[in-house]
Amino acid sequence: MSKNILITGAKGQLGSELSELFIQYPAFNFFPTDIDTLDLSRKDEVFRFFETYSIDYIVNCAAYTAVDKAEEDIELCYKINRDAVKNLADAAKGTIRIIHVSTDYVFDGKSKIPYKETDTTNPQSVYGKSKLEGEEILQATCPESIIIRTAWLYSIYGNNFVKTMLRLSREKSEWNVVRDQQGTPTYAADLAHAILSIIAFAEKETVFPSGIYHYSNEGITNWYDFTKKILQLAEKTDCKVNPITTDQYPTKAKRPMFSVLDKTKIKQTFSLAIPEWEASLKKCIRRLI
């Protein structure tokens, strides 16, 4: 029997990559929505949607991700990252499985080793706090849900660091990039594959594998080295990038200095093979240029 899967935030980076995979999963019926077709902040609209359509899974990609802007646009940030999650959870009533995408910003970035799902959260920004509250509301309302924290997301779609660096390479001959923040880039296409693989896996199990999981590509880098690799793969050899420290590049929202995620749990639970970040970046660059 076919399963109906609601994709929220379908016009974003991850939602767009998920949409490209629909054809590979003929056993699933997909319902891609965005704010213009389903406003998650309107509880009546959310409930009406689920009364109209029979949904088996929700993949919630909708999020407020303008990290610096969130420091001033607090109300809207919480409306999307917390309240909308509550509306989805209330409408699901424990009968619809939810896979919710969260972030490394729930941590303070003070660790020296990759973060496990059980590590203490301590968000340092409005964005991080709103995402953590969304996680907590989902777990309290629908404990049989999956939360996937990811980091440094990029894609051929939307606005992201990779596309920004490529744009700068066309507009400037020299610019600065922070070198002292460590993490791992995540190619949204890889995460999209992982999410649909998880649903396919869950369909074969008698018990839904709920809980928090971490996903990014493999490896560790920093924003400066990430930029150098982007330019190398794009053959932009005439650009000069200067490494600077976080103190030299002040931002409204505090960034985690270290946000490497431990992927052991998600790999073991779902038998996932996760690509190295350089290999995935190469695939994305090929699609962009």
Protein Blocks (a to p, Z undefined) as FASTA:
>chain_A
ZZddddehklmmklmmmmmmmmmmmmbccddddfklocfklmklmmmmmmmpccfbdcdf
bdcfbfklmmmmmmlmmmmmmmmmmmmmmmnnomaccdddddfklpgolafbdcdfkbcc
ddfbfklmmmmmmmmmmmmmmmmbcddddehiacfehjdfklmmmmmmmmpmbdcddfkb
ccddddfklmmmmmmmmmmmmmmpmbdcedddddddeddddfklmmmmmmmmnopakbcc
ddddfklmccfbdcdfblcdcfklmmmmnopacddfklmmmmmmmmmZZ
